[in-house]
Amino acid sequence: MLFAADNRSDFQHCPSRGLDRDDLMPLTRDRIIGHDRERLAFRFTMLNDGEVVHCQISDAAMDELAGMQGTESSARQAQFLSLRESIERIASDVYDEAPRVQGYVVRIFMRHLGR
């Protein structure tokens, strides 16, 4: 999935890898794993040039994006689906800033929402 906004000039320089954002490819949509009650996070995967990238967003961050609190575990998948584009965009941004380490999991927390 390509995002039209990826070519905007207001993207910041990516200091951890020394690349400009315009040189980076966003992650693309893959599959939904589901809600992890133990970690209080929703898990999903994305792809980076065919390589699977494991991702998760905390319940608190997903509720903040939705403008609500205390969503039941049984409603998390519907909530994820309604916010999927925003969540995937944030995951791609977090991934771009992360070190490239085998097995790295993109974890989205509330601190990532101000991007």
C-alpha positions in Angstrom: 0.0 0.0 0.0 1.5 3.3 -1.0 0.6 6.5 0.8 0.2 9.7 -1.3 1.6 11.7 1.6 5.0 9.9 1.5 6.5 12.5 -0.9 5.7 15.5 1.2 8.6 17.8 1.9 7.8 18.2 5.6 9.2 14.7 6.5 12.1 14.8 8.8 15.6 13.5 8.2 15.9 10.0 9.6 18.9 10.4 12.0 19.3 6.7 13.0 20.2 5.6 9.5 21.2 8.9 7.8 18.6 8.7 5.1 16.0 11.1 4.0 12.4 9.9 4.3 11.9 10.3 0.5 14.4 7.4 0.1 12.4 5.0 2.3 9.6 2.7 1.2 6.7 2.4 3.6 5.9 -1.0 5.0 3.0 -2.7 3.2 -0.1 -4.3 4.6 0.1 -8.0 5.5 -2.1 -9.9 8.0 -3.9 -9.4 11.3 -2.9 -11.7 14.2 -5.3 -10.4 16.8 -5.5 -9.1 20.3 -3.0 -10.3 22.9 -4.7 -10.1 26.3 -1.5 -10.8 28.1 0.4 -7.9 26.6 -2.6 -5.6 26.2 -1.7 -5.1 22.6 -3.1 -5.8 19.1 -0.7 -7.8 16.9 -0.4 -7.6 13.1 2.3 -8.0 10.5 3.5 -5.9 7.6 5.9 -6.5 4.8 9.2 -4.8 4.0 10.1 -5.9 0.4 8.6 -9.3 1.1 10.1 -9.7 4.6 7.5 -10.1 7.4 7.7 -7.4 10.1 5.9 -8.2 13.3 4.0 -5.2 14.8 1.8 -4.4 17.7 0.0 -1.4 19.1 -0.8 -1.0 22.8 -4.4 -1.0 23.8 -3.9 2.5 25.3 -2.5 3.8 22.0 -5.3 2.3 20.0 -7.9 3.8 22.4 -6.2 7.2 22.1 -6.4 7.1 18.3 -10.1 6.1 18.5 -10.8 8.8 21.1 -12.1 6.4 23.7 -11.1 4.4 26.7 -11.4 0.9 27.9 -12.4 -0.9 24.7 -13.3 -4.6 25.4 -10.9 -7.2 24.2 -13.7 -8.7 22.0 -14.0 -5.3 20.2 -10.3 -4.8 19.5 -10.3 -6.3 16.0 -13.1 -4.0 14.8 -11.3 -1.1 16.4 -8.1 -2.0 14.6 -9.9 -2.3 11.3 -11.4 1.1 11.7 -8.0 2.6 12.4 -5.9 0.4 10.2 -4.5 3.0 7.8 -3.4 5.3 10.6 -1.9 2.5 12.6 0.0 1.1 9.6 1.3 4.5 8.8 2.6 4.9 12.3 4.1 1.4 12.2 5.9 2.2 9.0 7.3 5.5 10.5 8.5 3.7 13.7 10.1 1.0 11.5 12.0 3.6 9.5 13.5 5.0 12.7 14.5 1.7 14.2 17.8 -0.1 13.8 17.7 -3.0 11.4 18.0 -6.1 13.6 16.7 -9.5 12.7 13.5 -10.2 14.6 12.8 -6.5 15.5 9.2 -6.0 16.5 7.6 -2.6 15.8 5.8 -1.6 19.0 3.5 1.4 18.9 2.8 3.2 22.2 1.1 6.4 23.0 4.4 8.4 22.6 4.3 7.5 18.9 1.0 9.1 18.2 2.2 12.7 18.0 3.9 12.1 14.6 
